[in-house]
Amino acid sequence: MTRKPNLVLAVSTPSAQSAYRATRASGTPLVFAPVTDPLNAKIVSNLKHPGEQATGIRLEPSNGLRLQWLLRVDPRVRSAYIPCTSNDANALGSLKQVQEAAQALARILNDADVAPHHVGLEITGAIQTGVL
């Protein structure tokens, strides 16, 4: 797939931090889930009013709601890039639930296994080039 995403859905704190840095200048919407403390992770500046282009869900059991939130941000979204690391059991469990919701809502997810030590570079490159 070669195109820049309409939105980025990050399913772990490290991927949300990298995606935030990668999308901040372009304003590409970022939805994160789960991030235990998005304020401390420096993804939002205020929990009640996140501002900028980032918002998300920070507590379980939110997995089934992620795609619904994505569609509330922009109902025209038909595909989403979802970076995660395969050694993060929470991220993989979350990804499975999001994939099930996508299937039910007839949406396309482009998930990518991102190596933990390359997470920032891989996510930034994929978002900026549109090679997902």
BATI-180234 format. One line per 2 residues: number of its first residue (from 1); for each residue z, y, x of N, C-alpha, C, O, CB. Coordinates in steps of 0.02 Angstrom, whole numbers, plus 50000, padded with zeros to 5 digits. Glycine has a CB too. Layout:
# residues N
NUM> Z Y X Z Y X Z Y X Z Y X Z Y X  ...
//
This chain:
# residues 132
1> 50000 49941 50042 50000 50000 50000 50000 50062 50044 50040 50067 50091 50061 50000 49952  49955 50109 50031 49952 50169 50071 49952 50230 50026 49899 50252 50003 49890 50168 50116
3> 50010 50256 50014 50019 50319 49977 50091 50339 49981 50136 50298 49990 49997 50311 49902  50103 50404 49976 50171 50429 49978 50204 50415 49911 50172 50423 49859 50173 50505 49995
5> 50268 50395 49911 50301 50378 49848 50317 50440 49807 50326 50495 49834 50365 50339 49862  50321 50430 49741 50343 50483 49695 50418 50492 49699 50444 50546 49684 50322 50468 49623
7> 50452 50439 49719 50525 50437 49719 50547 50383 49767 50511 50335 49778 50553 50424 49647  50606 50392 49797 50635 50341 49840 50699 50317 49809 50742 50357 49790 50647 50369 49912
9> 50706 50251 49804 50768 50220 49779 50800 50183 49838 50772 50134 49862 50754 50170 49719  50857 50207 49861 50892 50178 49918 50949 50135 49893 50990 50157 49854 50917 50233 49966
11> 50952 50072 49917 51002 50025 49892 51059 50010 49940 51093 49960 49933 50968 49962 49873  51069 50052 49989 51126 50046 50034 51141 50114 50063 51099 50159 50062 51112 49993 50090
13> 51201 50122 50088 51219 50187 50118 51175 50204 50178 51151 50261 50181 51292 50185 50139  51163 50158 50226 51121 50178 50283 51050 50197 50261 51022 50244 50288 51118 50121 50333
15> 51021 50160 50214 50953 50177 50193 50953 50243 50154 50905 50281 50159 50922 50121 50150  51005 50257 50115 51010 50321 50079 51015 50379 50127 50984 50431 50117 51070 50320 50031
17> 51054 50371 50180 51061 50424 50230 50994 50438 50264 50975 50496 50272 51114 50406 50282  50959 50385 50284 50894 50394 50316 50843 50423 50268 50805 50468 50286 50869 50328 50344
19> 50842 50398 50207 50795 50423 50157 50809 50496 50140 50762 50535 50130 50798 50380 50093  50872 50515 50138 50890 50584 50125 50861 50629 50180 50830 50681 50166 50967 50593 50121
21> 50871 50609 50242 50844 50649 50298 50768 50652 50295 50738 50704 50310 50867 50620 50365  50737 50596 50276 50663 50593 50274 50633 50632 50216 50576 50655 50221 50641 50520 50271
23> 50670 50639 50161 50642 50671 50101 50666 50743 50092 50640 50779 50049 50659 50631 50040  50714 50764 50129 50744 50830 50120 50692 50886 50123 50691 50930 50080 50798 50843 50173
25> 50649 50885 50172 50599 50939 50180 50545 50937 50126 50523 50989 50102 50567 50935 50248  50524 50877 50107 50470 50871 50057 50494 50879 49986 50455 50896 49941 50436 50804 50065
27> 50559 50867 49974 50585 50871 49907 50572 50809 49865 50584 50810 49804 50556 50930 49872  50548 50755 49896 50537 50693 49859 50604 50670 49830 50653 50665 49867 50507 50638 49906
29> 50607 50657 49765 50671 50636 49735 50698 50572 49766 50661 50525 49781 50662 50626 49660  50763 50572 49776 50799 50514 49803 50853 50493 49754 50895 50533 49735 50829 50531 49873
31> 50850 50430 49735 50903 50400 49694 50937 50347 49737 50903 50303 49764 50875 50370 49626  51003 50352 49744 51038 50303 49785 51085 50262 49742 51113 50286 49693 51077 50338 49842
33> 51093 50200 49763 51142 50156 49730 51144 50090 49769 51090 50065 49785 51123 50143 49655  51199 50062 49785 51264 50093 49781 51281 50128 49846 51269 50102 49900 51318 50042 49764
35> 51309 50185 49840 51338 50220 49897 51410 50233 49878 51424 50268 49829 51299 50288 49915  51456 50203 49915 51526 50208 49898 51551 50280 49898 51586 50301 49852 51567 50167 49946
37> 51532 50318 49948 51554 50388 49952 51496 50432 49976 51491 50447 50035 51614 50394 50001  51452 50452 49929 51394 50492 49949 51412 50560 49978 51373 50589 50016 51348 50501 49890
39> 51470 50586 49961 51492 50650 49988 51508 50642 50063 51485 50681 50104 51554 50676 49950  51548 50592 50079 51565 50578 50149 51505 50556 50190 51501 50568 50250 51620 50525 50152
41> 51457 50523 50156 51396 50500 50190 51347 50557 50201 51294 50548 50231 51363 50444 50150  51364 50616 50175 51323 50677 50182 51254 50671 50149 51204 50696 50174 51313 50692 50256
43> 51254 50637 50091 51193 50631 50052 51193 50683 49996 51140 50706 49975 51186 50560 50023  51252 50701 49972 51260 50755 49922 51315 50802 49946 51357 50784 49986 51276 50725 49851
45> 51313 50862 49919 51365 50910 49938 51418 50917 49884 51470 50948 49896 51333 50978 49951  51406 50889 49825 51453 50893 49770 51441 50834 49724 51384 50821 49705 51446 50961 49731
47> 51493 50797 49706 51484 50737 49664 51464 50754 49592 51424 50718 49563 51548 50697 49664  51490 50807 49564 51473 50825 49495 51405 50858 49489 51371 50850 49438 51526 50871 49466
49> 51384 50894 49540 51320 50928 49542 51288 50916 49610 51292 50959 49654 51328 51005 49528  51256 50857 49619 51230 50839 49685 51182 50890 49715 51182 50901 49775 51197 50773 49681
51> 51140 50922 49673 51094 50971 49699 51038 50940 49740 51032 50879 49743 51130 51022 49740  50998 50983 49769 50940 50962 49809 50901 50908 49772 50894 50912 49711 50962 50936 49878
53> 50876 50858 49807 50834 50808 49776 50869 50740 49769 50837 50692 49748 50770 50799 49814  50932 50736 49787 50967 50671 49788 51018 50665 49731 51055 50711 49716 51002 50662 49855
55> 51018 50606 49701 51068 50589 49651 51075 50513 49651 51035 50479 49683 51048 50616 49580  51124 50488 49617 51130 50416 49617 51192 50390 49584 51229 50426 49550 51128 50390 49686
57> 51204 50327 49594 51260 50291 49564 51303 50266 49622 51278 50240 49671 51236 50231 49518  51368 50275 49614 51411 50257 49671 51458 50200 49658 51493 50179 49704 51450 50316 49690
59> 51461 50173 49599 51508 50119 49586 51473 50060 49552 51425 50068 49515 51565 50143 49542  51499 50000 49565 51477 49940 49530 51510 49941 49461 51561 49975 49455 51496 49874 49569
61> 51486 49910 49411 51424 49872 49408 51366 49915 49383 51353 49918 49324 51433 49812 49362  51334 49947 49428 51280 49993 49411 51211 49965 49423 51161 49999 49409 51288 50056 49449
63> 51206 49906 49449 51142 49880 49470 51089 49879 49415 51031 49896 49429 51151 49811 49495  51107 49861 49355 51058 49859 49301 51035 49928 49279 50983 49935 49246 51087 49824 49242
65> 51074 49980 49297 51056 50048 49276 51012 50086 49325 50986 50139 49308 51119 50088 49265  51004 50061 49384 50969 50098 49436 50898 50117 49416 50878 50175 49422 50966 50058 49500
67> 50861 50069 49393 50792 50084 49374 50789 50130 49314 50745 50172 49309 50754 50019 49360  50837 50123 49269 50839 50169 49212 50851 50240 49235 50821 50287 49208 50894 50147 49163
69> 50894 50250 49285 50906 50317 49312 50843 50343 49346 50826 50402 49339 50965 50316 49363  50810 50300 49382 50748 50320 49415 50699 50346 49362 50667 50397 49373 50717 50260 49453
71> 50693 50311 49307 50647 50331 49255 50670 50393 49217 50629 50429 49187 50637 50274 49206  50734 50407 49218 50758 50469 49188 50739 50529 49232 50725 50583 49207 50835 50467 49178
73> 50738 50519 49298 50717 50572 49344 50644 50588 49332 50625 50647 49328 50729 50551 49418  50603 50537 49326 50531 50547 49314 50503 50486 49278 50489 50435 49310 50493 50560 49381
75> 50493 50490 49212 50468 50433 49174 50398 50411 49194 50377 50356 49176 50469 50450 49101  50362 50453 49231 50294 50436 49251 50293 50388 49311 50240 50361 49327 50255 50498 49268
77> 50349 50377 49343 50352 50334 49401 50332 50263 49381 50360 50234 49335 50423 50334 49433  50283 50235 49417 50261 50167 49405 50278 50121 49463 50280 50060 49456 50186 50166 49392
79> 50290 50152 49522 50308 50112 49580 50361 50149 49620 50367 50210 49617 50246 50097 49625  50401 50111 49657 50454 50140 49698 50461 50100 49762 50453 50039 49763 50521 50141 49659
81> 50476 50134 49816 50489 50104 49881 50564 50093 49886 50603 50138 49875 50463 50150 49940  50584 50032 49904 50654 50014 49907 50670 49983 49976 50662 49923 49985 50673 49965 49850
83> 50691 50024 50024 50710 49997 50089 50780 49967 50086 50825 49996 50056 50706 50050 50143  50789 49910 50118 50856 49881 50124 50858 49836 50185 50805 49819 50213 50876 49841 50059
85> 50916 49816 50205 50923 49772 50262 50943 49702 50238 50988 49695 50197 50975 49799 50313  50908 49652 50264 50919 49583 50241 50987 49555 50263 51008 49503 50237 50864 49538 50265
87> 51020 49588 50309 51087 49564 50329 51143 49597 50290 51202 49588 50307 51097 49575 50404  51126 49635 50239 51175 49669 50197 51177 49633 50129 51134 49644 50087 51158 49745 50188
89> 51226 49589 50120 51230 49549 50059 51234 49591 49996 51205 49573 49945 51290 49503 50063  51269 49648 49999 51273 49692 49941 51205 49720 49924 51186 49723 49865 51323 49748 49954
91> 51168 49740 49974 51101 49768 49962 51055 49716 49932 51016 49731 49887 51071 49795 50027  51058 49654 49957 51014 49602 49931 51032 49584 49859 50988 49573 49818 51019 49540 49975
93> 51096 49582 49843 51117 49570 49774 51094 49626 49728 51073 49613 49672 51192 49562 49770  51100 49687 49752 51078 49744 49714 51002 49743 49704 50977 49757 49650 51099 49809 49748
95> 50966 49727 49757 50893 49723 49754 50871 49673 49701 50825 49687 49663 50864 49705 49822  50903 49616 49698 50886 49565 49649 50893 49592 49578 50850 49581 49536 50929 49502 49659
97> 50948 49626 49566 50960 49654 49499 50909 49708 49481 50886 49712 49424 51030 49682 49494  50891 49750 49530 50841 49801 49518 50772 49769 49506 50735 49793 49463 50838 49850 49578
99> 50756 49716 49543 50693 49681 49533 50689 49653 49462 50636 49656 49430 50684 49626 49584  50744 49625 49438 50745 49598 49370 50734 49654 49318 50698 49645 49270 50811 49562 49357
101> 50766 49711 49329 50757 49767 49283 50685 49793 49286 50657 49810 49234 50807 49824 49300  50657 49795 49345 50587 49819 49352 50540 49773 49314 50493 49797 49281 50567 49821 49427
103> 50551 49709 49319 50509 49662 49283 50514 49674 49207 50463 49674 49172 50528 49589 49300  50574 49684 49183 50584 49696 49111 50553 49762 49089 50531 49768 49032 50659 49696 49095
105> 50551 49812 49134 50524 49878 49117 50452 49886 49140 50424 49941 49135 50567 49932 49148  50421 49833 49165 50351 49834 49187 50339 49887 49241 50292 49926 49236 50304 49846 49128
107> 50381 49887 49291 50373 49933 49348 50362 49893 49411 50381 49835 49415 50435 49979 49355  50331 49925 49461 50316 49892 49525 50365 49917 49577 50375 49977 49586 50243 49905 49547
109> 50397 49870 49612 50442 49887 49667 50412 49864 49732 50388 49808 49738 50512 49856 49656  50414 49907 49781 50391 49890 49849 50453 49887 49893 50475 49937 49921 50339 49943 49876
111> 50481 49826 49898 50542 49820 49938 50522 49803 50010 50472 49769 50022 50590 49767 49909  50561 49827 50056 50547 49816 50127 50611 49797 50163 50662 49831 50156 50515 49879 50158
113> 50607 49744 50203 50664 49725 50245 50662 49771 50306 50613 49771 50344 50661 49649 50266  50715 49809 50315 50718 49857 50369 50771 49834 50418 50829 49822 50399 50734 49928 50343
115> 50753 49827 50482 50800 49805 50533 50856 49858 50540 50841 49917 50545 50764 49794 50601  50919 49836 50541 50975 49884 50544 50969 49934 50601 50986 49993 50593 51040 49848 50549
117> 50947 49912 50660 50944 49957 50717 50882 50002 50715 50876 50048 50756 50944 49917 50782  50835 49990 50668 50776 50032 50661 50773 50067 50593 50722 50097 50576 50713 49991 50671
119> 50826 50062 50554 50824 50084 50485 50797 50155 50476 50754 50166 50434 50892 50079 50455  50821 50202 50514 50798 50271 50508 50725 50280 50523 50689 50313 50486 50839 50316 50552
121> 50703 50251 50579 50634 50258 50599 50586 50225 50549 50535 50254 50532 50623 50228 50667  50603 50164 50527 50559 50128 50481 50554 50163 50414 50499 50169 50387 50584 50057 50472
123> 50608 50186 50387 50608 50219 50322 50571 50285 50327 50528 50300 50285 50679 50230 50295  50587 50325 50377 50554 50389 50386 50479 50380 50393 50440 50415 50361 50582 50426 50447
125> 50458 50333 50435 50387 50321 50445 50351 50299 50381 50297 50324 50366 50377 50269 50498  50381 50255 50344 50350 50230 50282 50344 50286 50230 50292 50291 50197 50392 50171 50253
127> 50395 50326 50223 50394 50379 50173 50343 50433 50193 50304 50456 50151 50464 50411 50165  50344 50453 50256 50300 50507 50278 50227 50488 50280 50184 50530 50267 50322 50531 50345
129> 50213 50426 50296 50143 50404 50301 50117 50375 50236 50056 50371 50226 50135 50354 50356  50162 50353 50192 50140 50321 50131 50122 50248 50141 50096 50217 50095 50082 50358 50102
131> 50136 50220 50200 50123 50150 50213 50185 50112 50194 50234 50109 50233 50102 50137 50287  50184 50082 50135 50244 50049 50109 50234 49975 50106 50279 49939 50084 50261 50076 50040
//
